[in-house]
Amino acid sequence: MRWTLKPIPESHKVEALEKALQVNPLIATLLVQRGIESFDEARQFFRPRLDDLHDPFLMKDMDNAVARIERAISQNETILVYGDYDVDGTTAVALMASYLRTRTENVATYIPDRYNEGYGISFKGIDFAKDNDITLIVALDCGVKAIDQVAYAKEKGIDFIICDHHRPGECIPAAIAVLDPKRKDCNYPYKELCGCGVGFKLIQALTLQEGRTVESIISYLDLVAIAIGADIVPITGENRIMAYFGLHIINSHPRTGIQALIAQIKKRELTITDVVFIIAPRINAAGRMKHGDHAVTLLTETSYSLAEKYAAEIETYNTDRRDADKQITQEALAQIEAQKEQDRLTTVVYKETWHKGVIGIVASRLTETYYRPTLVFTKSGEKLAASARSVSGFDVYNALEACSVYIEQFGGHKYAAGLTLKEENYEAFKQAFEDEVSKTINRNLLTPEIKIDARIDLKQIDVKLWRIIKQFAPFGPGNMTPIFMTDELIDTGFGKCVGEDQTHLRLTVAQPQQGNENFVAIGFGMGDKLDLVSDKKPFNAVYSIDENEWQGRKSLQLKLRDIKG
């Protein structure tokens, strides 16, 4: 594990902010590191406002999209809301469909089958629209590369509005509107929206057109917050505002389907971390194990008794998903060892019977053992399909682009992508991908890195500091939980391994040279490091500050990320 201390910000900026906000130097340092340098920027950070959302009409083609939807509503056309089968796609479809249903009865939804149709806009989906006399499709979280599909739809008299956030190719589909902040010709000020976020900007524009304010659609932000967390987009700018209000909705007035999901997990207040690790996998499980329709049905349901039934079904899918991902991960690790590929710079594994719905999760799991760009392939119809995952700092999308001669189709982001190829090209692609990564990756990136915000002493940690840090939430890329480093710690003699299988480390740490303060420290999965701290051996630790509640009493504790003797 590499420990990297973030650069100390310029002292004059820290001092100016310290004075403007009346906070201590540590808080001012953490804020400047996040690009917050003035009172107004701090106000926006700590007190997000819906008024700070950008005008949706700044997005290229937004006026065309609004005009076409208004025409469809006034002429009683049926609108098909089409989206991808993952969390971002299904939440986006639920958001758009539930909004449009407040304006017209003529709304249908369509999620492609992961196995029969694959990712993105399918010809089968367009045929479904034609067979049902649908003349307008609003596609969410996909479509920016669907040039042939949009042309095919046009031949059948079907218009498209595309709401996407993936990188476009050289050409843009000939749709009525292509809303994508990553378009080169789009001057929208915030580029990091998720697919559901782009969908929200469209309903914001429709709402403004009606003469209503954004406050009237705040209830839709529960879905946007879930998509932001699940799609791992930066929690900065507009995403931070939408995640902030969305979490508030989830914890106060969630839609019926989310309420039923929360009841299943029996948690009182959800953070963005809970959304990522508890809510999102359950929504995803429908599309992975069965069909994404199940997630949309749950998220648009208004009857609580029906929502409870759907949530229970999704809980079953999630259990099946966990079993499948555990088994496939074990098989993939065995394959790497059998093929003696432990020392490669990439992981590329394939088995035709692996469940297509969990290969993305398996790719993430494999990076926990072999920290390097990873692809997991399975058979999908006549072709092989893969999910790609990267390591921090390396653009896997660019690496795939360099190997595109062997690829049939691919799309995605810097850190996660999907692709298909012909089986006969698998070995050649595998070698080309290894060669490309070998040429372009900085070898340091193959060791996991912990970025440390500040080196501090234990005596700097108190309830006041914790209260302010809590207000930095919601955390995520671009605004991670503050990580601290403290030197010359000792365990006061209570160190032990805990947990069912004794894999976790529990210490009571002190820093004798700096005072008498001591804190309980918990290191999950760090039981093997007990020897490093036994017999009062001094050590350095990297950790975040956390709050522990035990029998009604709250106390601060350290959540260990790593320790070194």
N, C-alpha and C positions, 0 to 999 in steps of 0.2 A: 504494500500500500504506500503510495506517494503522498506525503504531506506537503501541501503548497500553501504558504502564507500569502494571502492577497496583499497587493501593494498598499502601503499606508497612504491614505489620501493626503493631498496638500494641506499643510497645517492651517493656512489662512482660511481655507474653505470650511474646515472643521470648526475653527474658532468662531467664524461668522455665524454658522448654523447653531452652534452651542449657545451663542448670545441671543440669536433671534428666537429660539425655541425655549430657552431656559432649561436645557437638558445637560446631562453630564457628557464629557468628551467621548465616552465609549458609544453612547447612543448616537451622537453627532457623526462619529466615524462610520458606524453601520449604515446610517442614512446616506452619507456622501458616497460610500461604496455602491449604493443602489442608484446613484445618479440624482439624489435629492439634495439640492444645494440652497434652496431658498425657503422662506416661510410659506409661500404659496404652493410650492411643490410638496412640502410636508403636509400642508392642509389637504391637498388632493390625495396624498398617499394614506393619511390616517382617517380622513373623512371623505371617502369617495362619494360623488354625487352623480345622479343620472344625467343632470344637465351637462356634465363634462363629456358625455358620449358625443362622437362626431356626427355631423349631419349626414344621414345615409345617402343623400343625393350627391355627395362628393364621389361616390363610387361609380366608376365607368358603367354605363348602360342601366343604371338604376331607374332613370325616368322611363326607359323603354319597358322595363320589367313591370313597373307599377301600372303604366298605361295598358299593357296587355292583360294583366290580371283584372283590372277594373272593367275592361271590355268584356272579359269572360264572365265576370259576375253579373254585369248588366244584361248580357245576352243569354244568361242561363246555360252557358257551356259547362260541361263537366271538366274539372281540373284534376289531373292525376298527380299526386305528390309522390315522387320517386326518390329513394335514397339507398345508400349503402347499408350493409347488414351489421356493421359494427356499432359501437356506442354513439359515435358522432353522427353517423347516418340515421340510426333509428330515433335518436332524440330529435334530430333535425326534422324528420318526417312527422313525428308526433307534434312538434312545435308548429310547423306550417299547417298541418291538417287541422289541428284543434283551433288555430287562429282563423283559417279560411271558413271553417264550419260556423263561426260566429257571423259570417257574412253571407254564406250560401249553403244550401243543402247538397249541392252537386260537387262533392269532393270524394275522391277515391284515393287509396294509398297502394303503393307497390314497393316491395323489397325483393330484389333478385335472390334466387336460391344460390347460396354459396357454392353448392356442388354442381348444379346443372347449368347455371348461368355465369357464375364467377363474378369478379369485381366489376363495378361500373355499370354503365347503361347497356342493356342487352337488347338485341333484336327481338327476342321473345317478349320483353317488356313493351316494346313499341307495337308489336303485333297485338298484344293484350289491349293496348289503348285503342288501336284501330278497330278491333272486334267489338269494343264497347262504346264506339262512337265518341271517343275522347279526342278533343282537338287541341288541348294544351297540357304539356307535361312540365312540372316544376321539379327539376332534379337537384338534389342536395348532397353535398359531400362527395360528388363525383361528376364527371361529364366534361371537364375542361379539355380532355384529349379525345372526346367522342365524336370526331369529325365525320366518320362514315355513318355512325348511328343517327346523328342529327340530320345528315343528308337523306338517309333512308326514311326518317320520320317525315321530312318535308315532302317527299314524293307521295306520302300517304295523307297529306293534308294536316299534319300534326306539327304544332309549334312547340319550341322548347325555350324554357328559361332555365339557365344553369346557375346554381349557387355553389361555388367550389372554393377551395383554399389550397389546392395542390398546385405545384408548378406547371404552367402550361407548356406545351410543346412549341414548335416554331409557328404553327398555324392555330388559330382560334376557331372552334366550330361555328358554322353559320346559323347560330340560334338568334331568336328575337333579342335576347340579352344574355351576356355571359358575365356574371358578377363574380369576380375573383380579384382580391386586392393584390395578388402576386402577378397579375397581368402587367407587362412592361408599360403598356399605355394607360394604366390606371393610376391616378394620382391620389388615391385614398390615403389619408395620413397614417393609418395603422395597418400594417401588413400581416400581422400574426393571428388573425381570427381563425377559429376552427370552422368546420362546415356548418354546424348549428349556429355559430356566431354570425356567419354570413346570412343564414336564414333569418336570424333575429333582425339584422339590419334591413332586410326586405320587409318584414312585418312592421318595423319601425317607420319605414318610408310610407307604407300603405296607411298606417295610423296617422302620420302627419298629413297625408293627402286628405284624410277625412276630417282634419281640423282638430284631432285629439293629440294629447301629449304622450310622451314615452311612459309616464307614470301609469297610464291606463293598460299597459302591457307588461308591467313589472312581474306579474304572476308567471310569465313564460320563462323567466330567468332561472327557475329551478333546473329546467332541462339544459339550458346553456351552461350553467355551472358544472353539471355532470359531464357534459361534452368537453369542456375546457380541461377538467381534471383528467378525464380518460384519454384525451388525445395528446396530452403532455405538451401543450402549447405554452409559450411564456405567459406567466401571470403578471403582466405589466400593462400599462395603458388601459385601453378599453376592456381587455380580458380581465384585468384586475377589478374594474368597476362591476362588470357583469358577474364575475365569480363572487364578489363581496355581497351583492344584493341577492344573487341566486342562492347562496348558502343561507342567507337570512330567511328566504322563502322556504327552503327545504326544512329549516328548523322551526318555522312558525306556521306556515300555511301551505304545506306541500300539496301538489295535485294528488288525487285519490290513489293512483297507481304507485307513486313514490311512497305515500303514506303506508300502503300495504307492504311494500318492500322493507321499509324501516321497521314495521311491526315484526317482520320475520327475524330481523337481526337484533332486535331488543336493545337498541342503543339510544341514549337520551339526546345527546347533541352531536351532530356530525360536523367534522372538519373536512377540508378538502382532501386530506389523507384518507379519511374514511370513505369519501366519495370514490377515490381512485382504487382503494383496495377492497371495499366491501360492496358498494352500490354498482360501480361500473362492471366488475366481473360478472355480476348476476344478469345485468342487462345484456352483456356480451354473450353470455352462455346460451341464450335463446338462438342467436344467429350461428353460434359455433356448433351446437349439438342438435338443433332442430331446424328452426327457421326464424329469421329476424322479424317476421310478422308478429310473432308472439310478444316481442318486446314492444312493438308499436301498439298492439292491442292493450297491453297493460298500461302503457303511458298515456293512452287517450281515454281510458275507461273512466266513467264518472260514478258507477255504482260500486260502493265499497265491498259488498259481498262478492261481486264478480272479480273485483281487483284482488281480493284475498285469494280466490281460487287460482287466478293467473300467477300471482306471486308465489304460491306454493308449487305450481308446476315449474316455474323458473328456478326455484330453489333446488328441485330435483335435477334439472338440466345442469345446474352449477356443480352439484355433487358428482354427476357423471363426468363433467368437464375436468374436475380436479383429479379424478381417478385416471382419466385418459392422459392428462398432461404428465402425471407422475410416471406412468408406465413408459410413455414415449421418450421422456427425458432419460430414463434409465437405459432404454435401448439405444438411444443416440450416443450417450456417453460410452457404452460398450462398443459401438461401431467405431468411434474415434480411436479407442485403444486397440481394437482388433486390426485396424488399418494403420496403426502406428503413426497417427497424425497429431499427436499431442504437441509437437513443436512447430507446427505450421503457424502462419500469421493469420489464417482464416479457418473458420469451421464451415464446411459444406457437407451435409449429410442427407441421405435419401433412403426411404423405404416406401414401397408403393402402397402398403396397407395403413400407413399412419393417417390418423384422423385429420382431415384438412382444417377442421375448425379449431384445432389447438396448436398448429405448428408455429404460430406467432408467439404463443406463450412459451413453447418449448425453446424457441430461438432465444428468448430473453433468459430462460433458465440456464441454457448452455453458457451464456456469457458470464454467469456467476462462477462457473468452474474454469472456463477458458475465456479470459477477457480479451475478445478480439471480434472483428466483424463476422457475423454468423448468418448462414442460410440453412433453413430446414425445408427439404423438398418432400413432396408426396405425389402420388399419381392422381390426376384430375382429368377424367375422360381420356382423350387420346394424348394429352400432354402432361408435363410435370408442372406443378405449381409450387412456389416457395414463398416463405416469409423471410424477410431480411431484417436483422437488427444490427446496430452499430455500437461503437464505444464512444465515449465523450470526446468530442473534438475531431471525429473522422466522418466525412460525408459519404455515406454508403450509396446514396443516389447517384453521385458523380462516378463512383467506382463501377456501378452497374451500367451507367451510360457508356463507359469506356469498353464494356464487354457486350454492347448491344447487338453485335453481329451474330451472337449465339442466342439472343433472346427474342421471343415472339412479341411479348408485351410486358411493360413494367410501368410502375408509377409509385409515388410516395413522397417521402420527406428525407431530410438529411440523416435521420437516425432510424427510420423504419420505412420499409418498402415491400412491395409484392411484385412477383413476376411469374411468367410462364415461359416454358421452352419445350422444344421437341426432345424426346427421350434420347435420341441419338446424339444430341448436342451436349448432354449433361457433363460427360468427362472433359470435353474441350472447354466448356464454360467454367467448370470447377478449377481447371488449371489457369485459365485466363484471369479469373477473379483473384486467385492467389498471387499471380504475377503482378496484376494491377495494384493490389494492396501493398505488396512488397515494395513496389516502386514509389508509392505515394504516401504511405503512412509514416509518421514520426514514431519511432520505436517506443518512446516514452508513453505514448497513448495506450500501449498494450499493458500498462500497469495501472490498476484503478487508482484514481486520485481523490484525495479529500481536500477540498478548498477551505481554508481556515480564514475566518473573518478577522479575528484578533487574538493576540496572546494576552491573557489576563491572569490575575491572581484570584484565588477563591474569595478573598475578602471583598471583591468588587461585586459579588453575586448577592443580591437581596431581593425582597419582594417587589420593591419599586422598579428595579431593572426588569424583572419578570413581567410585571404588568404592562410595561411599555413594549417589550418584545412581543407579547401576545397580540398587541395591536398591529404588528407588522403583517399578520395573517390577512388573507389566505396566502399560504406559501406555495411555491412551485418554481419552475424554471424562470430565471430572471429575478426571482425574489425568494431565494431558498431560506430555510430556517437558519438563523445565525449559528455558526460553528466556532467554538472557542478552543484554545489550546492552553494548557497550564503545565508548567515545569515543576520538577522536584516534589511530586506528590508521594505520599506513602499511604498504604492501607493500615488503618489503626488496629488491625488484628482480627477483624470480623469477616475478612474475605472468604467467600465460599462459592461453590458451584450450586446453582439452583435450577428448578424446573424439573419436569417429569423425567427427562433423560440427562439431567445434570449438565446441560450444554450452555447455560447462561452464567454470567459472572456477576456476583453481587459484592460490592465493596463498601466500606465507609472510609472516605478519603479525607486526608488533611494535608496542609502545606505548612509544615512546622516553621519554616523560615519566615513566613509572612503573617502568622497569627494563629488563632485557635479555631477558626471556622472549620467545620467538617460537614460533609454531605454524603448521603447514600448515593452510590453510582451503580448503574445497571448496564451491563454489556451483553446484549442478546447475541447468542451464538459465539460468545467469547470465552467459554469455560476453559478452553485449552490454554488460555493465557494466565491462569492462576499462578503458575510457578514464577512468572515475571514479577509478581507483586508480593509474593510470600516473604515472611521474615523481615518485613518493613523495608524491603529493597526500594529505593527511590525509582520513580518512573514518570514519564510524560504522558499526558492523555489529551485526546481530541474528543470533544463532546458537544452536545446541545443541552440547553437547560429545559427542564421539564417539571411538571407538577404531578405529585403522587397523592392520591386520596386513599386513606386507609381508616376504616371505622369512623368515617365522618370528619377525620382530621386531614387537612391539606399541608403538604410540605414540599419544598423544592428539592429536586434530585437531578443528578447528572445522567444523561443518556449517552453512554460511551459509544464512540464510533471506532476508535482504535487506541491502543496503548503501546508504548515502546519503552524498554528498560534502559 
